[in-house]
Amino acid sequence: MSSSYRVGVFIGSLSSKSINRKLAQALMKMGAEGVEFVEIPIKDLPLYNHDFDADYPAEGKALKDAIASVQAVLFVSPEYNRSIPGALKNAIDWASRPWGQNSFDHKPAAIIGASIGAIGTAVAQQSLRAVMAFCNARLLTSPEAYIHFTDGLVDDDGNVTNEGTKEFLQNFMEEFHEHTQRVLTVLPQD
């Protein structure tokens, strides 16, 4: 299997100033050589409604096309009210429908998130893991990564300034790369 592939990045926050957006930028810089990262936009999706299943709107089709164009997905998300942000859950609902056309089926996936709180995004990640397991994504189960985000942890150029955190995140990205290669060897994407 080639070490060159594309990873779609879902950023769970819609805010342009999101700490998870900053984390995602840092992670993309840490990716393995030959791996291309592309953000999969979710902000323009209407609320999912089963009535659309017979005739998907352009935004839903664009989302499904974006996921089809990548071989793996990385979720970088905050925690809202101890759960998955609504915009991210809405995108997952769009991508997994209509029935039998689940865009996440057999797709290698990893989950990480940052919060200013000490427990990072642990509870939201557990919810997201349950949803993605139902969607039959091939989840990286370890290491789990709940990042306590402090001011200046990631600079304006996307560099992690704390050496311990940088080493941990580099290891996370290496594990995700190895996981993706293993999954794609057994379950190649078209």
N, C-alpha and C positions, 0 to 999 in steps of 0.2 A: 504494500500500500504506500502510495506517495505521502510524504509529510506535508505536501501542499494541499490546503483545503481552506474553505471559507467558514467563518463562525459568525452567526447572527447574534447580535447583542441586544437584549431587551433591557431597557432601563425603566424600572418601575415607577419612577417619579416623572411627572410632566414638567417640573420646574427647570428652567434653564440654569438655575443656581444650585441645583441638587448636589448634595455631597455624594450621592450614588453615581451621578454623572461624572463627577471628578474621579471617583474610584474606578469607574468603567474606563475612563481615559488612561489611567495608570495601568490597569490590567491589559489593555490593548497594546500598550508599549512593551509589556513583559511577555507577550506571546512568542511562541517558538518561531524560528526562522521558517519562512514559507507559508505561514498561516496569515490569512487576511481576515480582518475584523470589519464588519459593517453593522451599523446600528439599524435595527428594525423599528421604524417609527410606529407609534401607537396612538399619538395624540388626536388624530383626525377621525378615528373610528366612531361611528354612532354606537349607541348602546345595542348590544346583541339582542336579537329578537328572532325566535323560531320562524316567524312569518317570512324572514329574508332567505330561508334555506332554499326555497325554490328559485330565487333570483337574487344572487348575492350582489350587493352594491359594489361600486368600483373600489371603495376603501377596503372592503373585506377581501376582494380578489387580489388587491395589491399586497395585502398582508400575507395571504397564502402564497402568492408568487415569491415574495421576499424570503419566506421560510423555505420554499422549494429550492431557492437558489443557493442555500447554504447547506453544509454537511453536518453542522453542530450548532447548538444554541447555548448562550451564556446569559443567565438572568442575574442582573445587578439591581437589587431592589431594597427600598426602605420598608419599614413596618408601619402600617397605619392601624391604630386601634387593635393591636395584637393580631393583625392579619395581613393578607395580601392587599396592596393598594387596588382600588376599584378599577383604575384604568388598565392595570396589568391583567387583572382577572378578566376584564372585558375582552382584551386582546386574545387571551388564551381561549375564551369561549368562541370567539370568531374563528380562530385558527383550527379548533378541534371539530368544527361543524362544516357542512351538514354531516349527519350520521354516515359513517363509512368513508369520510374524506378528512380524517384527522391528520393535520400537517405535522404533528409531533411523533407519530408512530415510528418507533425504532430510532429516533433521532438522538444522538449523544447530547447530553445536557449537563450543565453545572449551575449551581445556585450559590450566590454570595450576596452580602448586603452590608451596609454601613448605617450606623446610628450614632447620635451623640450620647445615647444612653449606654450604660455599662454592659448590657446583655446583647448589644448589637441588634440583630434582627432575627434572633433565634426563633421566636414564636411564628413570625410570618414565614420564615423559611420552612418550618415544619408543615405549615398549611400548604405552601407552594409545592413541597415534595409530595404531599398526598395527591394534589391535583395533577402534577406531572406524572406520577406513577399511574394514575388512572388513564392519562393520555398515552401511556405506553412509551414514554421517553426513556432512554437508557441513562439513568442518573448516576453521576459521580457521587458516591456516598461518603467518601473520605478523601481529604480532610474537609470537615465542615468549617465554614469561614464566617464568623460573626465579628465584623470589624467595628471597634469602638473608635469613631472618627473624632479626632481633636483638631482644633484650629491649626492649619498649616501642615497637616499630615501629608497632603498632596499639594504640591506647589502649582502655580499657574501653567507650567509646562507639562503637567501630568507625571511628575516624578515624586515618588514616595520618599519622604524626608527622614523617617524613623527607620533605622537599619534593621531592627528586629521585625517590624511590620513588613518591610520590603522583602526580607528573606522569606517570611511566611507566605506572602502573596506570590512570590516567584515560585515557591514550592507548589502552591495551589495551582498556578497556571501550568507548571510542568506535569502535575498529576492529571489535570484536565486534558492536556495534549496527549499523554499516554493513554488515558481512558478513551479518548476520541479515536485514536489510531486502532486500539483493540476492537472497539465497537464497529468501526468501518471495515475492518478486516473480515469480521464475521457477517456483518449486515451492510454491505456496500450500498451507498446512496446512488440513485440514478443521476 
